[in-house]
Amino acid sequence: MSVVHAPAKINLTLEILGLAPTGFHDLRSVMIDLDLADELAVEVTPDAMGIALRVAPSDPLVPSDGRNLVVRAARAFLEARGSAMGLSFALRKRIPTEGGLGGGSADAAAALRALEAIRGLGIGDERLLAVAASIGSDVPFALRGGAAMAEGRGERLTPLAHPRPLWVVLVRPPVSVSTPWCYRRWDEMFLGRPRERRDHAPLTDALARGDAIGVARNMFNDLMAPVLDAHPQLAAIPRELVDGGCAGAQMTGSGSCFYGIAPSRQAARQAAARVRRRNLGRVWVTRTAGEG
Ligand code: C5P
């Protein structure tokens, strides 16, 4: 049996360039892994066919049948390889769902990495990346991990230097946001209107210096406008995170999670305590990936 980590991600920047003919949006987004991770165990079951999945703790938002991205990724992998075999997965969920943290994508990528690592089963990096992209826009990043600039639909990745882990306070408010809804609302509000191009360089430079304050001051997310328009009460979360000691705060992905970047562990804990006192949602203190 092999066990693989499936880290959550946050988007430090997210710029929407427009709507592509595929129906997906062209993006530029700096993404980075967090310490917060699901755990996926996989076993080949020689006596059985088919793909079995157990999810713990059970959650109505996480199916354990063929709709789960772990099962879809495993099916796509076996199809790409032209093999049939029995597989049994056990998924321990820690990443909150429907939060913009890429939890489902992380689980799918973990399944692909686990299968690729089984002796004699590998399909090679290029095909693995193509299978990942067929499962979801964030799966290619989840396969590579670390920090990267994602472009296109999210599948074109350029690794970024990220020498120091940064302290992160994560908040999951009691509101779910559907990703397709969020993009549709963005279209209604902004598509075809003049917009300024975003500059990602101040953020990527700060990230490369390990400068938490520089990162925090240069974050942005184009999908925050439609979410705050529909749920204005969520604006209290970044405000309280900053008042509590974070150097900057915003939403990740299509929400509904918000996060703050803190200059120290102590500042992160203070900001977390403040958000908990105000009952704004579930709160975690975690860190971004770092090379050092
Ligand atoms: O690829 P994924 O299944 O994660 O995307 C979920 C939905 O998010 C898509 O069906 C689409 O509505 C929207 N999306 C988009 N442009 C992207 C990524 C996602 O419009 N680049």
Boltz pocket constraint, residues with backbone or C-beta under 6 A from the ligand:
constraints:
  - pocket:
      binder: B
      contacts: [[A, 23], [A, 24], [A, 25], [A, 26], [A, 27], [A, 135], [A, 136], [A, 137], [A, 138], [A, 152], [A, 153], [A, 154], [A, 179], [A, 180], [A, 181], [A, 183]]
      max_distance: 6.0
